[in-house]
Amino acid sequence: MKEESAPVLPKQPIPKLLTGQKALVTGANSGIGRAVAIALGEAGADVVVNYVRGEDAAQKVIDTIAASGSKALAIHADVSQEEQVQQMFREAIQKFGTLDILVNNAGLQQDAAFDQMTLQQWNTVIGVNLTGQFLCAREAVREFKRRGIRPEISVAAGKIICISSVHETIPWGGHANYAASKGGVMLLMKSMAQELAPQRIRVNSICPGAIRTPINKPAWDTPEAYKALLTLIPYQRIGEPEDIARVAVFLASDQADYITGASIFVDGGMTLYPGFATGG
Ligand code: BGC
């Protein structure tokens, strides 16, 4: 199927499910993080837009959020660095008063054949994708526990959404560092969810499939690549960042209050073993 003839993402307004809440989204100046930050703002939350490179892009996200009537603030921090993460949370809490929602989104790929992979490639990917999620979640949980529940804002003391990947379960040759980081995110998320549920802190993951963002541009930006990509996607279209953003709004809201410890796959069926539709 050609991209132009593929069914497109339905356009629907984001409901105001997060009025009065304060959110922090890591890696929010591009791709999935950007769409999530904008959607949380549309849903009524004030949003901290974290970025590590690309201040201009972060500023644009802030302007978009402000236009929807919510407050927004850009904070620079490398999520793999403990000091920078702690400083970011101090500043966010000082400016917004508290935090209700963390979206652990910042992530990267440094691909290599297994026997060519350097320790630096391994450490960089684990450092941002896994250690970064731990460091940010720890600061968020400290604030959620300190403040407790404010029933007029949310029935939960806090919500953490980890942006994982289909590769928390699908092995990925040539990307061992990335797949290992996302497999780690899965059990980090579930262990936090189990431990923190009695304090009414909900922790869940969204597991995107192929989403049209800079991280995987070579997989969708030519007709040949797009055609090959669709062989992995039963729903026969690439995902858009907004597909993820809408699920994030729902998971962060009290509409999802009984959901904790879940990996929600938003992947057009990529995890359904598409090769078996005609084989096996
Ligand atoms: C990766 C993308 C890839 C997708 C599906 C994501 O987690 O970052 O590069 O296209 O998984 O394989």
Boltz pocket constraint, residues with backbone or C-beta under 6 A from the ligand:
constraints:
  - pocket:
      binder: B
      contacts: [[A, 109], [A, 164], [A, 165], [A, 166], [A, 167], [A, 208], [A, 209], [A, 210], [A, 211], [A, 215], [A, 216], [A, 219]]
      max_distance: 6.0
